[in-house]
Amino acid sequence: MKKTTSILTDSFGRKHTYLRISLIERCNLRCTYCMPEEGIKLSPRGHLMSYEEIYTIAKTFVDHGVTKIRLTGGEPLIRKDLPIILKKLSSLPVELSITTNAVIVDKFIDPLKSNGIKNINVSLDSLDAGKFKHITRRNEFERTYKNILLLVDEGFKVKVNAVVMKGFNDNEIIDFINFTKDLPVSVRFIEFMPFDGNKWNMEKMLSYDEIMQQVHTSFSEDQVERLTDEPNDTSKNYKIKGFKGSFAIISSVTNPFCDTCNRLRLTANGQLKNCLFSSSELDLLTNLRKGRPIEPIIKKAVEAKFKMRGGMDTIEKLQEPKLHSQNRSMITIGG
């Protein structure tokens, strides 16, 4: 019987039922908004969670109320023991999903299916091969695009995540929406967010309002249908009438969804982050390896959660480099 404790409820009454687990810090792409140009210092292998430790920590969270787990990276598919991790976690009573860049996802169709994964998020910031190579520093567009189509054909529910940046891919918004005309995918436009080493500034960011202005230049008010968002949804969801797919906007900067946040993040080296924007972390892995209970640390992390964006509750604070540069690079958080 599942325990009904409150260690996952913060001081603002938010219940955390969603755990994102980063499996690895490495990636087979080098996206500029995710990884600093000079790269990152990787954790020593022995400092990363083993599959047994991932399972043990995940089970603790599930025992206390987590109902959804998403696996992230870096790129989770390049972890060699991924099939074992999937099998272990699929034995828990949770909805299990994964975020990937899809470059090698064709090799994992069977283990994904056999372990009950139905929802896959794919990171794709451009539908132009040249821009894709520029942003990822790799020439893998064709493979990625074909694998998105493969996932759809194989019956997965696919969400395509695109980080929108002014002067780079903001002229592709309508192209992405048209991508949903004949494909049952959800394209999600994500506001460019500040993290260590990604050279963020407000001038590069396209806001929710600016994205919607572009939508309405190509589609009439009658064509744009507002969809009902799921509970605790991070996105505002829409579709064009008659299109098979939909689109959404994740506005973490201009219209944050912190009031209904139910997410916690576990890094590949076993650190618990209570917010994507938080610069503070608490160490679960060391205590687990010493045979100590991790529940008190989880409770402490959840209780310390700020009301909004790791304490950066204004645009002015987000624009202060010394605040957001204390956080990890996105690649070692897992999104």
Summary of the structure (lengths in Angstrom):
residues: 335
radius of gyration: 19.2
end to end distance: 31.4
largest distance: 60.5
contacts: 1091
relative contact order: 0.16
helix: 34%
strand: 18%
